Amino acid sequence: MIAIVGGTGPEGSGLAWRWARAGEQIVIGSRNAARAQGAATQIAEKAGVLGSVEGLENSQAVKMCDIVVLTVPFAGQAELLKQLKPSFRPGTVLIDATVPLAAAVGGRPTRMLGVWQGSAAEQAAEIVGKNVTVAAAFHSLSATVLDGDHDIDCDVIICTDDDRARTLASELALKIPGVRAIDGGKLENARIVESITALLITLNIRHKVHSSGLRITGLGI
Ligand SMILES: NC(=O)c1ccc[n+]([C@@H]2O[C@H](COP(=O)([O-])OP(=O)(O)OC[C@H]3O[C@@H](n4cnc5c(N)ncnc54)[C@H](OP(=O)(O)O)[C@@H]3O)[C@@H](O)[C@H]2O)c1
């Protein structure tokens, strides 16, 4: 089962619907259980898989699952993870899609905030501690594209220091038709990958789309 903390938002809901359609059991997490249940019902109906998506308050969702995907704004990431820390099962893989955009503090969505730890994902790893392993992934997948019904022309770069986390994140990426999972090396590379999203937002604005993505060439995969 996969918990999606912040799964009521467009990014988490988009991932949830793609994975539910691929046959995964999903638990949508929210600060508000009723909101989580509402989003879960909508996602299950869209995916045609009633019963495979449920909604719970974030800490309850995290307690139920060995894989947790985090899709909340950077402004709320640290405080939320501190609250959730006691709820993580030992050995949980936390897959963080957070992008520290300056928009989180009233700045531009095309600019990045400096994060003391280097990236949002490294901040997450510092907060959750050694019982939880962190992978950074899914930053390049636009919520608009996830929400659609087509194969997605985009690579997902996965950064982590843990082989099991890399494998699980890759498997989830590959469950989204069209997506390729790319080993992006250590968790410290998340600072580079997260910043690509700010560039994609610039490209969306300049080209008047909501769908720019990323393809890496020349890897022979
Ligand atoms: N949108 C995209 O296309 C996209 C693409 C790549 C990466 N991302 C990243 O993915 C993350 C989520 O994006 P999004 O567009 O889905 O964001 P969002 O709609 O702003 O937020 C997602 C959910 O997070 C929860 N949340 C909001 N503020 C919070 C706070 N202060 N503390 C705890 N929870 C809070 C809310 O759920 P509840 O109120 O139900 O708790 C909300 O529905 C962001 O870090 C973003 O940079 C987004």
The ligand as an SDF file (V2000), in Angstrom:
LIG
                    3D

 48 52  0  0  0  0  0  0  0  0999 V2000
    1.6760   20.6840   -9.1630 N   0  0  0  0  0  0  0  0  0  0  0  0
    2.6550   20.2060   -9.9440 C   0  0  0  0  0  0  0  0  0  0  0  0
    2.5380   20.1760  -11.1820 O   0  0  0  0  0  0  0  0  0  0  0  0
    3.9340   19.6960   -9.3150 C   0  0  0  0  0  0  0  0  0  0  0  0
    4.9010   19.0820  -10.1210 C   0  0  0  0  0  0  0  0  0  0  0  0
    6.0540   18.5740   -9.5300 C   0  0  0  0  0  0  0  0  0  0  0  0
    6.2620   18.7130   -8.1730 C   0  0  0  0  0  0  0  0  0  0  0  0
    5.3140   19.3430   -7.4120 N   0  0  0  0  0  0  0  0  0  0  0  0
    5.5450   19.4890   -5.9750 C   0  0  0  0  0  0  0  0  0  0  0  0
    4.6660   18.6110   -5.3030 O   0  0  0  0  0  0  0  0  0  0  0  0
    4.2180   19.2410   -4.0930 C   0  0  0  0  0  0  0  0  0  0  0  0
    2.6910   19.2890   -4.1270 C   0  0  0  0  0  0  0  0  0  0  0  0
    2.2600   20.0610   -5.2120 O   0  0  0  0  0  0  0  0  0  0  0  0
    0.7120   20.4700   -5.3630 P   0  0  0  0  0  0  0  0  0  0  0  0
    0.6280   21.3580   -6.5240 O   0  0  0  0  0  0  0  0  0  0  0  0
   -0.1570   19.2670   -5.2920 O   0  0  0  0  0  0  0  0  0  0  0  0
    0.5630   21.3410   -4.0060 O   0  0  0  0  0  0  0  0  0  0  0  0
   -0.6850   21.9350   -3.2140 P   0  0  0  0  0  0  0  0  0  0  0  0
   -1.9490   21.6920   -3.9730 O   0  0  0  0  0  0  0  0  0  0  0  0
   -0.3690   23.3390   -2.8520 O   0  0  0  0  0  0  0  0  0  0  0  0
   -0.6540   21.0790   -1.8710 O   0  0  0  0  0  0  0  0  0  0  0  0
   -0.8950   19.6970   -1.8420 C   0  0  0  0  0  0  0  0  0  0  0  0
   -1.5840   19.3380   -0.5400 C   0  0  0  0  0  0  0  0  0  0  0  0
   -0.7020   19.6030    0.5510 O   0  0  0  0  0  0  0  0  0  0  0  0
   -1.4680   19.8890    1.7120 C   0  0  0  0  0  0  0  0  0  0  0  0
   -0.9150   21.0940    2.3330 N   0  0  0  0  0  0  0  0  0  0  0  0
   -0.9870   22.3660    1.8700 C   0  0  0  0  0  0  0  0  0  0  0  0
   -0.3350   23.2070    2.7020 N   0  0  0  0  0  0  0  0  0  0  0  0
    0.1390   22.4470    3.7070 C   0  0  0  0  0  0  0  0  0  0  0  0
    0.8640   22.7380    4.9030 C   0  0  0  0  0  0  0  0  0  0  0  0
    1.2650   23.9810    5.1920 N   0  0  0  0  0  0  0  0  0  0  0  0
    1.1750   21.7230    5.7160 N   0  0  0  0  0  0  0  0  0  0  0  0
    0.7940   20.4500    5.4270 C   0  0  0  0  0  0  0  0  0  0  0  0
    0.0900   20.1130    4.3280 N   0  0  0  0  0  0  0  0  0  0  0  0
   -0.2350   21.1090    3.4790 C   0  0  0  0  0  0  0  0  0  0  0  0
   -2.9110   20.1250    1.2610 C   0  0  0  0  0  0  0  0  0  0  0  0
   -3.6590   18.9750    1.6560 O   0  0  0  0  0  0  0  0  0  0  0  0
   -4.6650   19.0120    2.9220 P   0  0  0  0  0  0  0  0  0  0  0  0
   -5.1240   20.4400    3.0910 O   0  0  0  0  0  0  0  0  0  0  0  0
   -5.7440   18.1080    2.4700 O   0  0  0  0  0  0  0  0  0  0  0  0
   -3.8590   18.5060    4.0710 O   0  0  0  0  0  0  0  0  0  0  0  0
   -2.8100   20.1810   -0.2470 C   0  0  0  0  0  0  0  0  0  0  0  0
   -3.9480   19.6360   -0.8930 O   0  0  0  0  0  0  0  0  0  0  0  0
    4.8820   20.6130   -4.0250 C   0  0  0  0  0  0  0  0  0  0  0  0
    6.0380   20.5670   -3.2240 O   0  0  0  0  0  0  0  0  0  0  0  0
    5.2340   20.8990   -5.4710 C   0  0  0  0  0  0  0  0  0  0  0  0
    6.3570   21.7630   -5.5890 O   0  0  0  0  0  0  0  0  0  0  0  0
    4.1550   19.8180   -7.9440 C   0  0  0  0  0  0  0  0  0  0  0  0
  1  2  1  0
  2  3  2  0
  2  4  1  0
  4  5  1  0
  4 48  2  0
  5  6  2  0
  6  7  1  0
  7  8  2  0
  8  9  1  0
  8 48  1  0
  9 10  1  0
  9 46  1  0
 10 11  1  0
 11 12  1  0
 11 44  1  0
 12 13  1  0
 13 14  1  0
 14 15  2  0
 14 16  1  0
 14 17  1  0
 17 18  1  0
 18 19  2  0
 18 20  1  0
 18 21  1  0
 21 22  1  0
 22 23  1  0
 23 24  1  0
 23 42  1  0
 24 25  1  0
 25 26  1  0
 25 36  1  0
 26 27  1  0
 26 35  1  0
 27 28  2  0
 28 29  1  0
 29 30  1  0
 29 35  2  0
 30 31  1  0
 30 32  2  0
 32 33  1  0
 33 34  2  0
 34 35  1  0
 36 37  1  0
 36 42  1  0
 37 38  1  0
 38 39  2  0
 38 40  1  0
 38 41  1  0
 42 43  1  0
 44 45  1  0
 44 46  1  0
 46 47  1  0
M  CHG  2   8   1  16  -1
M  END
$$$$
